[in-house]
Amino acid sequence: MNEAVAAPADLDDEFVPRLALAIAFARYAIPLIALPFIPLLFPDHIESLLLIKPTKDVVLASGWLTRIGRANGALAFAAYLPLMLFANWAFFFVGRAYGERLRRGEGPGWLTRALPPDRFDIADRVLVAHGPAIAVIGRVAALPPTILAAAAGTSAIETRRYLLADAAGAVIAFGTTFSAGLALGEAYQRAGLWLSAASLLLMLGLVAVLARWVRRAADAHARAEDRDEH
């Protein structure tokens, strides 16, 4: 098997995996709890919404609102980081500590819903094909960062390399999505809703193409390895 998916070593300190589990639970639960608050926070408190639901659609909306003068870009970026970057790293350490149990679907129900065992297969393939760089590519291509982080944690990828790549990916993903929101706001101000909608569809299409390319490249890499083994 490729070194990138080798079994991880056990952690000596029990505090680390327990803390990682607690943070991972917060990362999983807070966006769900946030759902009823969306109508209360959007659009006037978009930064607060980003703090509890830092998804691409909210980042996009924050860029749009910043362009029309109803949000603050720096505050939006600061609100994005706790759950989308720091809390996401917890899934890496959960994978490091409980990798094989996660792959077998063992553990609390919320964890198996957050990290479905069958999703590890595609995550393994893209990790083998792209290495830590997938943390950057995957963020932009809208691949689930929690599953990629957990799969990386179960592998032999060096912790520092992956976390740095993931940090770069999070910043780039925010920057590209926020910039797209700024462009949508500009289009709305200049040409109205229709041009904004067309620009949004184009952006979503590009993201879908990138995600498809990542998966196809990973599948091709896996098939090549299978041929080599036989």
C-alpha positions as CSV (number, residue, x, y, z in Angstrom):
1,M,0.0,0.0,0.0
2,N,1.2,3.5,-0.7
3,E,2.9,5.2,2.3
4,A,0.3,7.9,2.3
5,V,-2.3,5.5,3.7
6,A,-0.2,3.6,6.2
7,A,-1.5,2.9,9.7
8,P,-0.9,5.7,12.2
9,A,0.9,5.3,15.4
10,D,-1.1,5.5,18.7
11,L,-1.0,8.7,20.7
12,D,0.6,8.5,24.1
13,D,-1.3,11.4,25.6
14,E,-5.0,10.6,26.2
15,F,-5.8,14.2,26.7
16,V,-5.1,15.1,23.0
17,P,-7.6,12.7,21.4
18,R,-10.3,13.6,24.0
19,L,-9.8,17.3,23.4
20,A,-9.9,16.7,19.6
21,L,-13.2,14.7,20.0
22,A,-14.7,17.6,21.9
23,I,-13.7,20.2,19.4
24,A,-14.8,17.9,16.5
25,F,-18.2,17.6,18.1
26,A,-18.4,21.4,18.4
27,R,-17.4,21.7,14.7
28,Y,-20.2,19.2,13.8
29,A,-22.9,20.5,16.1
30,I,-22.6,24.3,16.0
31,P,-23.5,24.7,12.2
32,L,-26.6,22.5,12.8
33,I,-27.6,24.5,15.9
34,A,-27.1,27.7,13.8
35,L,-29.8,26.8,11.3
36,P,-32.8,28.4,13.2
37,F,-30.7,31.6,13.6
38,I,-30.1,32.2,9.9
39,P,-33.1,34.4,9.4
40,L,-32.2,36.5,12.5
41,L,-28.5,37.0,11.5
42,F,-28.8,37.4,7.7
43,P,-28.0,39.9,6.3
44,D,-27.3,42.5,9.0
45,H,-25.2,40.2,11.2
46,I,-23.4,38.2,8.5
47,E,-20.1,38.1,10.5
48,S,-21.9,36.5,13.4
49,L,-23.5,34.0,11.1
50,L,-20.1,33.1,9.7
51,L,-18.8,32.5,13.2
52,I,-21.3,29.6,13.6
53,K,-21.9,28.6,10.0
54,P,-18.7,29.2,7.9
55,T,-19.9,27.6,4.8
56,K,-19.2,28.7,1.2
57,D,-22.6,30.2,0.7
58,V,-22.3,32.3,3.8
59,V,-18.7,33.4,2.8
60,L,-20.1,34.2,-0.7
61,A,-22.9,36.3,0.8
62,S,-20.4,38.1,3.1
63,G,-18.4,39.2,0.0
64,W,-21.5,40.4,-1.7
65,L,-22.6,42.3,1.4
66,T,-19.1,43.8,1.9
67,R,-19.1,45.1,-1.7
68,I,-22.5,46.9,-1.2
69,G,-21.3,48.3,2.1
70,R,-23.3,46.1,4.6
71,A,-20.5,43.9,6.0
72,N,-16.8,44.1,7.1
73,G,-14.4,41.8,5.2
74,A,-11.8,41.6,8.0
75,L,-14.4,40.7,10.6
76,A,-15.8,38.1,8.2
77,F,-12.4,36.5,7.8
78,A,-11.8,36.4,11.5
79,A,-15.2,34.9,12.1
80,Y,-14.5,32.2,9.4
81,L,-11.3,30.8,11.1
82,P,-12.4,29.2,14.4
83,L,-14.7,26.5,12.9
84,M,-13.4,26.3,9.4
85,L,-9.7,26.1,10.2
86,F,-8.8,25.5,13.8
87,A,-11.8,23.2,14.6
88,N,-11.2,21.3,11.3
89,W,-7.8,20.4,12.5
90,A,-9.4,18.5,15.4
91,F,-10.6,15.9,12.8
92,F,-7.0,15.3,11.8
93,F,-6.2,14.4,15.4
94,V,-9.3,12.3,15.7
95,G,-8.2,10.4,12.7
96,R,-4.7,10.0,14.2
97,A,-6.1,8.6,17.4
98,Y,-9.1,6.5,16.2
99,G,-8.4,5.8,12.6
100,E,-9.2,2.1,12.3
101,R,-12.3,2.5,14.5
102,L,-13.6,5.3,12.3
103,R,-13.1,3.2,9.2
104,R,-15.1,0.4,10.8
105,G,-17.9,2.8,11.7
106,E,-17.4,2.4,15.5
107,G,-18.0,5.4,17.8
108,P,-20.8,7.7,18.7
109,G,-23.5,8.3,16.2
110,W,-22.6,11.9,15.6
111,L,-19.1,10.9,14.6
112,T,-20.1,8.3,12.1
113,R,-22.5,10.8,10.6
114,A,-19.8,13.4,10.4
115,L,-17.3,10.9,9.0
116,P,-19.2,8.2,7.1
117,P,-16.9,5.1,6.8
118,D,-17.7,4.8,3.0
119,R,-16.4,8.3,2.4
120,F,-12.9,7.4,3.5
121,D,-12.4,5.5,0.3
122,I,-12.5,8.5,-2.0
123,A,-10.6,10.5,0.6
124,D,-7.8,7.9,0.6
125,R,-7.6,8.0,-3.2
126,V,-7.3,11.7,-3.4
127,L,-4.7,11.7,-0.7
128,V,-2.6,9.1,-2.4
129,A,-2.9,10.9,-5.7
130,H,-2.3,14.4,-4.5
131,G,-0.7,14.2,-1.0
132,P,-1.0,17.1,1.4
133,A,-1.7,19.4,-1.6
134,I,-5.2,18.0,-1.6
135,A,-5.9,20.1,1.5
136,V,-5.5,23.1,-0.7
137,I,-7.1,21.7,-3.8
138,G,-10.0,20.1,-1.8
139,R,-10.9,23.3,-0.1
140,V,-11.3,25.2,-3.4
141,A,-13.0,22.2,-5.0
142,A,-15.5,22.0,-2.1
143,L,-14.5,18.5,-1.0
144,P,-15.5,17.9,2.7
145,P,-12.5,19.2,4.7
146,T,-13.4,17.3,7.8
147,I,-13.3,13.9,6.0
148,L,-10.1,14.8,4.2
149,A,-8.5,15.8,7.5
150,A,-9.6,12.7,9.3
151,A,-8.4,10.5,6.4
152,A,-5.1,12.3,6.5
153,G,-4.9,11.7,10.2
154,T,-5.2,8.0,9.7
155,S,-2.3,8.1,7.1
156,A,1.4,8.5,7.4
157,I,1.3,12.2,6.3
158,E,3.4,14.4,8.5
159,T,1.2,16.4,10.9
160,R,2.9,19.7,10.3
161,R,2.8,19.4,6.5
162,Y,-0.9,18.6,6.4
163,L,-1.9,21.3,8.9
164,L,0.1,24.0,7.0
165,A,-1.4,22.8,3.7
166,D,-4.9,22.9,5.2
167,A,-4.3,26.4,6.6
168,A,-3.2,27.6,3.2
169,G,-6.3,25.9,1.6
170,A,-8.6,27.5,4.1
171,V,-7.2,31.0,3.4
172,I,-7.3,30.4,-0.4
173,A,-10.8,29.0,-0.3
174,F,-12.0,32.0,1.8
175,G,-10.2,34.4,-0.5
176,T,-11.6,33.0,-3.7
177,T,-15.1,32.6,-2.5
178,F,-15.2,36.0,-0.8
179,S,-13.7,37.6,-4.0
180,A,-16.4,35.9,-6.0
181,G,-19.0,37.5,-3.6
182,L,-17.3,40.9,-4.1
183,A,-17.6,40.4,-7.9
184,L,-21.2,39.4,-7.6
185,G,-21.9,42.6,-5.6
186,E,-20.1,44.6,-8.3
187,A,-22.2,42.9,-11.0
188,Y,-25.4,43.5,-9.0
189,Q,-24.6,47.2,-8.6
190,R,-23.7,47.6,-12.3
191,A,-26.1,45.4,-14.1
192,G,-28.7,44.1,-11.6
193,L,-29.8,40.7,-10.5
194,W,-29.5,38.8,-13.8
195,L,-25.8,39.3,-14.3
196,S,-25.2,38.4,-10.6
197,A,-27.1,35.2,-11.1
198,A,-25.2,34.3,-14.3
199,S,-21.9,35.0,-12.5
200,L,-22.9,32.8,-9.6
201,L,-23.8,29.9,-11.9
202,L,-20.5,30.2,-13.7
203,M,-18.6,30.1,-10.4
204,L,-20.6,27.0,-9.2
205,G,-19.9,25.3,-12.5
206,L,-16.1,25.9,-12.2
207,V,-16.1,24.5,-8.7
208,A,-18.0,21.4,-9.9
209,V,-15.5,20.9,-12.7
210,L,-12.6,21.2,-10.3
211,A,-14.1,18.7,-7.9
212,R,-14.8,16.3,-10.7
213,W,-11.2,16.6,-12.0
214,V,-9.8,15.8,-8.5
215,R,-12.0,12.7,-8.2
216,R,-11.2,11.5,-11.7
217,A,-7.4,12.0,-11.2
218,A,-7.6,10.0,-7.9
219,D,-9.6,7.2,-9.6
220,A,-7.0,7.0,-12.4
221,H,-4.2,6.9,-9.9
222,A,-5.9,4.1,-8.0
223,R,-6.5,2.1,-11.2
224,A,-2.8,2.5,-12.2
225,E,-1.7,1.2,-8.8
226,D,-4.0,-1.8,-9.1
227,R,-2.5,-2.6,-12.5
228,D,1.0,-2.3,-11.1
229,E,0.1,-4.7,-8.2
230,H,-1.2,-7.3,-10.7
